[in-house]
């Protein structure tokens, strides 16, 4: 009936879409990685990140790079497969901007 819901798996989760949009927006304004000093900085509730990022990694959408330093630093970037979602994410952001200004 709805392929994204039936077969989308990871992408059917709204927290995943929020995290992908955050990574996408951050990487558009940087050297290609979304750098955060704590998991909370991605813009969603920590339990969602704790669950969703590993799932996105396993699906090959996101790469997580941990820098062992104090304070902790983690970078997220879209893989080639994840970057193939950029046109859809861009369209979603444009739609939201038109709708909500």
C-alpha distances in whole Angstrom, upper triangle without the diagonal:
4,6,9,9,8,10,12,14,17,16,14,17,19,22,21,21,24,26,25,26,29,30,29,31,34,34,34,37,39,39,36,36,35,38,38,41,39,35,35,36,32,31,29,30,32,30,27,29,30,27,25,27,28,24,24,27,26,23,25,24,27,31,33,37,39,43,45,47,48,47,44,42,38,36,33,32,29,29,28,24,24,26,24,22,25,24,20,22,25,23,22,25,27,24,25,29,29,27,29,32
4,6,6,6,8,9,12,14,12,10,14,15,19,18,17,20,22,21,22,25,26,25,27,30,30,30,33,35,36,32,32,31,34,34,37,35,32,32,32,29,28,26,27,29,27,24,25,27,24,22,24,25,21,21,24,23,20,22,21,24,28,30,33,36,39,42,44,45,43,40,38,35,33,29,28,25,25,25,21,21,23,20,18,21,20,17,19,22,19,18,22,23,21,22,26,26,24,26,29
4,5,5,5,7,10,12,11,10,14,16,19,17,16,20,21,19,21,24,24,23,26,29,28,29,32,33,34,30,30,29,33,33,36,34,31,31,31,28,27,26,27,28,27,23,24,26,23,20,22,23,19,18,21,20,17,19,18,21,25,27,31,34,37,40,42,43,42,38,36,33,31,27,26,23,22,22,18,18,20,18,16,19,19,16,18,21,19,18,22,23,22,23,26,26,25,27,30
4,6,5,4,8,9,7,6,10,12,15,13,12,16,17,16,17,20,21,20,23,25,25,25,29,30,31,27,27,26,29,29,32,31,27,27,28,24,24,22,23,25,23,20,21,23,20,17,19,20,16,15,18,18,15,17,15,18,22,24,28,30,34,37,39,40,38,35,33,29,27,24,23,19,20,20,16,15,18,15,13,16,16,13,15,18,17,15,19,21,19,20,23,24,23,25,27
4,6,5,7,9,8,5,9,11,14,13,13,16,18,17,18,21,22,22,24,27,27,28,31,32,33,29,28,27,30,30,33,30,27,27,28,24,24,21,22,24,22,18,20,22,18,16,19,20,16,16,19,18,16,18,17,20,23,25,29,31,35,37,39,40,38,35,33,30,28,25,24,22,22,22,19,18,20,19,16,19,19,16,17,20,19,17,20,23,21,21,25,25,24,25,28
4,6,7,11,10,8,12,15,17,16,16,20,21,20,22,25,25,24,27,29,29,30,34,34,35,31,30,30,32,32,35,33,29,30,30,27,27,24,25,26,24,21,22,23,20,18,20,20,17,17,20,18,16,19,18,21,25,27,30,33,36,38,41,42,40,37,35,32,30,27,26,23,23,23,20,19,22,20,18,21,22,19,20,23,22,20,24,26,24,25,28,29,27,29,32
4,6,9,9,8,12,15,17,15,15,19,20,18,20,23,23,23,26,28,27,28,32,32,32,29,28,28,30,31,33,32,28,29,29,26,26,24,25,26,24,20,21,22,19,17,19,18,15,15,17,16,13,15,15,19,22,24,28,30,34,36,39,40,39,35,33,30,28,25,23,21,20,20,16,16,19,17,16,19,20,17,19,22,21,20,23,25,24,25,28,29,28,30,32
4,6,5,6,9,12,14,11,12,15,16,14,17,19,19,19,22,24,24,25,28,29,29,25,25,24,27,27,30,28,25,25,26,22,22,21,22,23,21,18,18,20,16,14,16,16,12,12,15,14,11,13,12,15,19,21,25,27,31,33,36,37,35,32,30,26,25,21,20,17,17,18,14,13,16,15,13,16,17,14,15,19,18,17,20,22,21,22,25,26,25,27,29
4,6,6,8,11,12,10,12,15,15,14,17,19,19,20,23,24,24,26,29,29,29,26,24,24,26,26,28,26,23,24,24,21,21,19,20,20,18,15,16,17,13,11,13,13,10,10,13,12,9,13,12,15,18,20,23,25,29,31,34,35,33,30,28,25,24,20,20,17,17,19,15,14,18,17,15,18,19,17,17,21,21,19,22,24,23,23,27,28,27,28,30
4,5,6,9,9,7,9,12,11,11,14,16,16,16,19,21,21,22,25,25,26,22,21,20,22,22,25,23,19,20,21,17,18,16,17,17,15,12,13,14,11,8,10,10,7,7,10,10,8,11,9,11,15,16,20,22,26,28,30,31,30,26,25,21,20,17,16,14,15,16,13,12,15,15,13,16,18,15,15,19,19,17,19,22,22,22,25,27,26,26,28
4,5,7,9,6,6,10,11,9,12,14,14,15,17,19,19,21,24,24,25,21,20,19,22,22,25,23,20,21,21,17,17,16,17,18,17,13,14,16,13,10,12,13,10,9,12,13,10,12,10,12,16,18,21,24,27,30,32,33,31,28,26,22,21,17,16,14,15,16,13,11,14,13,10,13,15,12,12,15,16,14,16,19,18,18,21,23,22,23,25
4,6,9,8,8,11,13,12,14,17,17,17,20,22,22,24,26,27,28,25,24,22,25,25,27,25,22,22,22,19,18,16,17,19,17,14,15,17,14,11,14,15,12,12,15,15,13,15,14,16,19,21,24,26,30,32,34,35,33,30,28,25,24,20,20,18,19,20,16,15,17,17,14,16,17,14,14,18,17,15,17,20,19,18,22,23,22,23,25
4,5,5,7,9,10,11,13,15,16,17,19,20,21,23,25,26,27,24,22,20,23,22,24,22,18,18,19,16,15,13,13,15,13,10,12,14,11,8,12,13,11,11,14,15,13,16,14,15,18,19,23,24,27,30,31,32,30,27,25,22,21,18,19,17,19,20,18,15,18,18,15,17,19,16,14,18,18,15,17,20,19,18,21,23,22,22,25
4,5,5,6,9,10,11,12,14,15,17,18,20,21,23,25,26,23,22,19,22,21,23,21,17,17,17,14,13,10,12,14,13,10,12,14,12,10,13,15,13,13,16,17,16,18,15,16,19,19,23,24,28,30,31,31,29,26,25,22,21,18,19,17,20,21,19,16,18,18,15,16,18,15,13,16,16,13,14,18,16,15,18,20,19,18,21
4,5,5,6,9,10,11,12,14,15,16,18,20,22,23,24,21,19,17,19,17,20,17,14,13,14,11,10,7,9,10,10,6,8,11,9,7,10,13,11,11,14,16,15,17,14,14,17,17,20,21,24,26,27,28,25,23,21,19,18,15,16,16,18,21,19,15,18,19,16,17,19,16,14,17,18,15,15,19,18,17,19,22,20,20,22
4,5,5,6,9,10,10,12,14,15,16,18,20,21,22,19,17,15,17,17,20,18,14,14,15,11,11,10,11,12,12,8,8,11,9,6,8,11,9,8,11,13,12,13,10,10,14,14,18,19,23,25,27,27,25,22,21,17,16,13,14,13,15,17,15,12,14,15,12,14,16,14,12,15,17,14,15,19,18,17,20,22,21,21,23
4,5,5,6,9,10,10,12,14,15,16,19,20,22,18,17,15,18,18,21,19,16,16,16,12,11,10,13,15,15,11,11,14,13,10,11,14,12,10,14,16,14,15,11,12,15,16,20,22,25,27,29,29,27,24,22,19,18,14,14,13,15,17,15,11,13,14,10,12,13,11,9,12,13,10,11,15,15,13,16,19,18,18,20
4,5,5,6,9,10,11,12,14,15,17,19,21,18,16,14,16,15,18,17,14,13,12,9,8,7,10,12,13,10,10,14,13,10,11,15,14,12,15,18,16,17,14,13,16,16,19,21,23,26,27,27,25,22,20,18,16,14,14,14,17,19,17,14,15,16,13,13,15,13,10,13,14,11,11,15,15,13,15,18,17,16,18
4,5,5,6,8,10,11,12,14,16,16,18,15,13,11,13,12,15,14,11,11,10,7,7,7,10,11,12,9,8,11,11,8,8,12,12,10,12,15,14,14,11,10,13,12,15,17,20,22,23,24,22,19,17,14,13,10,11,11,14,17,16,12,14,16,13,13,16,14,11,14,16,14,13,17,18,16,18,21,20,19,21
4,5,5,6,9,10,10,12,15,15,17,13,12,11,14,14,17,17,14,14,13,9,11,11,14,15,16,12,11,14,14,10,9,13,12,9,12,14,13,13,9,8,11,12,16,18,21,24,25,26,24,21,18,15,13,10,9,8,11,13,12,9,10,12,9,9,12,11,8,11,13,12,11,15,16,15,17,20,20,20,21
4,5,5,6,8,10,11,13,14,16,14,13,11,14,15,18,18,15,15,13,10,10,11,15,16,17,14,13,17,17,13,13,16,16,13,15,18,17,16,12,12,15,15,18,20,23,26,26,27,25,23,20,17,15,12,11,11,14,15,15,11,11,13,10,9,11,10,6,9,11,9,8,12,13,12,13,16,17,16,17
4,5,5,6,8,10,11,12,15,13,11,8,11,11,14,14,12,12,10,6,7,9,13,14,16,13,12,15,16,13,12,16,16,14,15,19,18,17,14,12,14,14,16,18,20,23,23,24,21,19,17,14,12,10,10,11,15,17,17,13,13,16,13,12,15,14,10,12,14,12,11,14,16,14,15,18,19,17,18
4,6,5,6,9,10,10,12,9,8,6,9,10,14,14,12,13,11,8,10,12,15,15,17,14,12,15,16,13,11,14,15,12,13,17,16,14,11,9,11,11,13,15,17,21,21,22,20,18,15,12,9,7,7,7,11,14,14,10,11,14,12,10,14,14,11,12,15,14,13,16,18,17,18,21,22,21,21
4,6,5,6,9,10,12,9,9,8,12,14,17,18,16,17,14,11,12,14,18,19,20,17,15,19,19,15,14,17,17,14,15,18,17,15,12,10,12,14,16,18,20,24,25,26,24,21,18,15,12,10,8,8,11,12,13,9,8,11,9,7,10,11,8,9,12,12,10,13,15,15,15,19,20,19,19
4,6,5,7,9,12,10,10,9,12,13,17,18,16,16,13,11,12,14,18,19,21,19,17,20,21,18,16,20,20,17,18,22,20,19,15,14,16,16,18,20,21,25,25,26,23,22,18,16,14,12,11,11,15,16,17,13,12,15,13,10,12,13,9,9,12,12,9,12,15,14,13,17,18,17,17
4,5,6,7,9,8,7,5,8,10,14,15,14,14,11,9,11,14,18,18,21,18,16,19,20,18,16,19,20,17,18,21,21,19,16,13,14,14,15,17,18,21,21,22,20,18,15,13,11,9,9,11,14,16,18,14,13,16,15,12,15,16,13,13,16,16,13,16,18,17,17,20,22,20,20
4,5,5,7,5,5,5,9,12,15,17,16,17,14,12,14,17,20,20,23,20,18,20,21,19,16,19,20,17,17,20,20,17,14,12,13,13,14,17,18,21,22,23,21,19,16,14,10,9,7,9,12,13,15,12,11,14,13,11,14,15,13,13,16,16,14,17,20,19,19,22,24,23,22
4,6,8,7,9,9,12,15,18,20,19,20,17,15,16,19,23,23,25,23,21,24,24,21,19,22,23,19,20,23,22,20,16,15,16,17,18,20,21,25,25,26,24,23,19,17,14,13,11,11,14,15,16,14,11,14,14,10,13,14,12,11,14,15,13,14,18,17,17,20,22,21,20
4,7,8,9,9,11,14,17,19,19,19,16,15,16,20,23,23,26,24,22,25,26,23,21,24,25,22,22,26,25,22,19,17,18,18,18,20,21,24,24,25,23,22,18,17,14,14,12,14,17,18,20,17,15,18,17,14,16,18,15,14,17,18,15,17,20,19,18,21,23,22,20
4,5,7,7,9,12,15,18,18,19,16,15,17,20,23,23,26,24,21,24,25,23,20,23,24,21,21,24,24,21,19,16,16,16,15,17,17,21,21,22,20,19,16,15,11,12,11,13,15,17,19,17,15,18,18,15,18,20,17,16,20,20,18,20,23,22,21,25,27,25,24
4,6,8,10,14,16,19,19,21,18,17,20,23,25,25,27,26,22,24,26,23,20,23,24,21,20,24,23,20,18,16,15,15,14,16,16,20,20,22,21,19,16,14,11,11,10,12,14,15,18,16,14,18,18,16,19,21,19,18,22,23,20,22,26,25,24,27,29,29,27
4,7,9,13,16,18,18,20,17,15,18,21,23,23,25,23,20,22,23,20,17,19,21,17,17,20,20,16,14,12,11,12,12,15,16,20,20,22,21,19,15,13,10,9,7,8,10,12,15,12,11,14,15,13,16,18,16,16,20,20,19,21,24,23,23,26,28,27,27
4,6,9,13,14,14,16,14,12,16,18,20,19,22,20,17,19,20,18,14,17,18,15,14,18,18,16,13,10,9,9,9,12,13,16,17,19,18,16,12,9,6,5,5,8,10,13,15,13,12,16,16,14,18,19,16,17,21,21,19,22,24,24,24,27,28,27,27
4,6,10,12,11,13,10,9,12,14,17,16,19,17,14,16,18,16,13,16,18,15,15,18,19,16,14,11,10,10,10,12,13,16,17,18,16,14,10,8,5,5,6,9,12,15,17,14,13,17,16,15,18,19,16,17,20,19,17,20,23,21,22,25,26,25,25
4,7,9,10,12,9,9,13,15,17,16,19,18,14,16,19,17,14,17,19,17,16,20,21,19,17,13,12,10,9,10,10,13,13,14,13,11,7,6,4,7,9,12,15,18,20,17,17,21,20,18,22,23,19,20,24,23,21,24,26,24,24,28,29,27,27
4,6,7,8,6,7,10,13,14,13,16,16,12,14,17,16,14,16,19,17,17,20,22,20,18,15,14,11,11,10,11,13,13,13,10,9,6,6,6,8,11,15,18,21,22,19,19,23,22,20,24,24,21,22,25,23,21,25,27,24,25,28,29,27,27
4,7,8,7,10,12,14,15,13,17,17,14,15,18,18,15,18,21,20,19,22,24,23,21,17,16,13,12,10,10,11,10,9,7,6,5,6,9,11,15,18,21,24,25,22,23,26,25,24,28,28,24,25,29,27,25,28,30,28,28,32,32,30,29
4,5,6,8,11,12,12,10,13,14,11,12,15,15,13,16,19,18,18,21,23,22,20,17,16,13,13,11,11,12,12,11,8,7,7,7,10,12,15,18,21,25,25,22,23,27,25,24,28,27,24,26,28,26,25,28,30,27,28,31,31,29,29
4,5,6,9,9,9,7,10,10,7,8,12,12,10,12,15,15,15,18,20,19,18,14,14,11,12,11,13,14,14,14,12,9,9,8,10,10,14,16,19,23,23,20,21,24,22,22,26,25,22,24,26,24,23,26,27,25,26,30,29,27,28
4,6,6,7,7,6,9,10,8,10,13,13,12,15,17,17,18,21,22,22,20,17,17,15,16,15,16,17,17,16,13,12,12,11,13,13,16,18,21,25,25,21,23,26,23,23,26,25,21,23,26,23,22,25,26,23,24,28,27,25,26
4,5,8,9,9,13,12,10,12,15,14,13,16,18,17,18,21,22,22,19,16,17,14,15,15,16,17,17,16,13,12,11,10,11,11,14,17,20,23,24,20,21,24,22,21,24,23,20,21,24,21,19,23,24,21,22,26,25,23,24
4,6,9,9,12,10,8,11,13,12,11,14,16,14,15,19,19,19,16,13,14,12,14,15,16,19,19,19,16,14,12,10,10,10,12,14,17,20,20,17,18,21,18,18,21,20,16,18,20,18,17,20,21,19,20,23,23,21,22
4,7,9,12,10,9,13,14,13,13,16,17,16,18,21,21,21,18,16,17,16,18,18,20,22,22,21,19,17,16,14,14,13,15,17,20,23,22,19,20,22,19,19,21,20,16,18,20,17,15,19,20,17,18,21,21,19,20
4,6,9,7,7,10,12,11,12,15,16,15,17,20,20,21,18,16,18,16,19,19,21,23,23,23,20,18,17,15,16,14,17,18,21,24,23,19,21,23,20,20,22,20,17,19,21,18,17,20,21,18,19,23,21,19,21
4,6,5,7,9,10,11,12,15,16,16,18,20,21,22,20,18,19,18,20,20,22,23,23,22,20,18,18,16,17,16,19,20,23,26,25,21,24,26,23,23,25,23,20,23,24,21,20,24,24,21,23,26,24,22,24
4,5,5,6,9,10,10,13,14,15,16,19,20,21,19,17,18,15,17,17,19,20,20,20,17,15,15,14,16,15,18,20,22,26,25,21,24,26,23,24,27,25,22,25,26,23,23,27,27,24,26,29,28,26,27
4,5,5,6,8,10,12,13,14,16,17,19,20,19,17,18,16,19,18,21,22,23,22,20,18,18,16,18,17,20,21,23,26,24,22,24,26,24,25,28,25,23,26,27,24,24,28,28,25,27,31,29,27,29
4,5,5,6,8,10,11,12,14,15,16,18,16,15,17,15,18,18,21,23,24,24,22,19,18,16,17,15,17,18,20,23,21,18,21,23,20,21,24,22,19,22,24,21,21,25,24,22,24,27,26,25,27
4,5,5,6,8,10,10,12,14,15,16,14,12,13,12,14,15,18,19,20,21,19,16,15,12,13,12,14,15,17,21,20,17,19,21,19,20,23,21,19,22,23,21,21,24,25,23,25,28,27,25,27
4,6,6,7,9,11,12,13,15,16,15,13,14,12,14,14,17,18,20,20,18,15,15,13,14,13,16,17,19,22,21,19,22,24,22,23,26,24,22,25,27,24,24,28,28,26,28,32,30,29,31
4,6,6,7,9,11,11,13,15,14,13,14,13,16,16,20,21,23,24,22,19,18,16,17,15,17,17,18,22,20,18,21,22,20,22,25,23,21,24,26,23,24,28,28,26,28,31,30,29,31
4,6,5,6,9,10,10,12,11,10,12,12,15,16,20,21,23,24,23,19,18,15,15,12,14,14,15,18,16,14,17,19,17,18,21,19,17,21,22,20,20,24,24,23,25,28,27,26,28
4,5,5,6,9,10,10,9,7,9,8,11,13,16,18,20,21,20,17,15,12,11,9,11,11,13,16,15,12,16,18,16,17,21,19,17,20,22,20,21,24,25,24,26,29,28,27,29
4,5,5,6,9,10,10,9,9,9,12,13,17,18,21,22,21,18,16,13,13,11,13,13,14,17,15,14,17,19,18,20,23,22,20,23,25,24,24,28,28,27,29,32,32,31,33
4,5,5,6,9,9,9,11,11,15,16,20,22,24,26,25,21,20,16,16,13,14,13,14,16,14,13,16,17,16,19,22,20,19,22,24,22,23,26,27,26,28,31,30,30,32
4,5,5,6,5,6,8,10,13,16,19,22,24,26,24,21,19,15,14,11,11,10,10,13,11,9,13,14,13,15,18,17,15,19,21,19,20,24,24,23,26,28,28,28,29
4,5,5,6,5,6,7,11,13,17,19,22,24,23,19,17,14,13,10,10,9,9,12,11,10,13,15,15,17,20,19,18,21,23,22,23,26,27,26,28,31,31,31,32
4,5,8,8,9,11,14,16,20,22,25,27,26,22,21,17,16,14,14,13,11,14,12,12,15,16,16,19,22,21,20,23,25,24,25,28,29,29,31,34,33,33,35
4,6,8,10,12,16,18,22,24,27,29,28,25,23,19,18,14,14,11,10,12,9,9,13,13,13,16,19,18,17,21,22,21,23,26,26,26,29,31,31,31,33
4,6,7,11,14,17,20,23,26,28,27,24,21,17,15,12,11,9,7,9,7,7,11,11,12,15,18,17,17,20,22,21,22,25,26,26,28,31,31,31,33
4,7,10,13,17,20,23,25,27,26,23,20,16,14,10,9,6,5,8,6,4,8,9,9,11,14,14,13,16,18,18,19,22,23,23,25,27,27,28,29
4,6,10,13,16,19,21,23,22,19,16,12,10,7,6,5,5,9,8,6,9,11,11,12,16,16,14,17,20,19,19,22,24,23,25,28,28,28,29
4,7,10,13,16,19,21,20,17,14,10,8,6,5,6,6,10,11,9,11,14,14,15,19,19,17,20,23,22,22,25,27,26,27,31,31,31,31
4,6,10,13,15,17,17,13,11,7,6,5,7,9,10,14,14,12,14,17,17,18,22,22,19,22,25,24,23,27,28,27,28,32,32,31,32
4,7,10,12,15,15,11,9,6,5,6,8,11,12,15,17,15,17,20,20,20,24,24,22,24,27,26,26,29,31,30,31,34,35,33,34
4,6,9,12,11,8,6,5,6,9,12,15,16,19,20,19,20,24,23,23,27,28,25,27,30,29,28,31,33,32,33,36,36,35,35
4,6,9,10,7,5,6,8,11,14,17,18,22,23,22,23,26,26,26,30,30,27,29,32,31,30,33,35,34,34,38,38,37,37
4,7,9,6,7,9,11,15,17,21,22,25,26,25,26,30,30,29,33,33,31,32,36,35,33,36,38,37,37,41,41,40,40
4,6,5,7,10,13,16,19,23,24,27,29,27,28,32,31,31,34,35,32,33,37,35,34,37,39,37,37,41,41,39,39
3,5,8,11,14,18,21,25,26,30,31,29,30,34,33,32,36,36,33,34,37,36,34,37,39,37,37,41,41,39,39
4,6,10,13,16,20,23,25,29,30,28,29,32,31,30,34,34,31,32,35,34,32,35,37,34,34,38,38,36,36
4,7,10,13,17,20,22,26,27,25,26,29,28,28,32,32,28,30,33,32,30,33,35,33,33,37,37,35,35
4,7,10,13,17,19,23,24,21,22,26,25,25,28,28,25,27,30,29,27,30,32,30,31,34,35,33,33
4,7,10,14,16,19,20,18,19,23,22,21,25,25,22,24,27,26,25,28,30,28,29,32,33,31,31
4,7,10,12,16,17,15,16,19,19,18,22,22,20,21,24,23,22,25,27,26,26,30,31,29,29
4,7,9,13,14,11,12,16,15,15,19,19,16,18,21,20,19,23,25,23,24,28,28,27,28
4,6,10,11,9,9,13,13,12,16,17,14,16,19,19,18,21,23,23,23,27,28,27,27
4,7,7,5,6,9,9,9,13,14,12,14,17,17,17,20,22,21,23,25,26,26,27
4,5,5,6,9,10,11,14,15,14,16,19,19,20,22,24,24,26,28,29,29,30
4,5,5,6,9,10,13,14,14,16,18,19,20,22,24,25,26,28,29,30,30
4,5,5,7,10,12,13,13,15,17,18,19,21,23,24,25,27,28,29,30
4,5,5,7,11,11,10,13,15,15,16,19,20,21,22,25,25,26,27
4,5,5,8,10,10,11,14,15,15,17,19,20,21,23,25,25,25
4,6,7,8,10,11,13,14,15,17,19,20,21,23,24,26,26
4,6,5,6,9,10,11,12,14,15,17,18,20,21,22,23
4,5,5,6,8,10,10,12,14,15,16,18,20,20,21
4,6,5,6,9,10,10,12,14,15,16,18,20,20
4,5,5,6,9,10,10,12,14,15,16,18,19
4,5,5,6,9,10,11,12,14,15,16,17
4,5,5,6,9,10,11,12,14,15,15
4,5,5,6,9,10,11,12,14,14
4,5,5,6,9,10,10,12,13
4,5,5,6,9,10,10,11
4,5,5,6,8,10,10
4,5,5,6,8,9
4,5,5,6,7
4,5,5,5
4,6,5
4,6
4
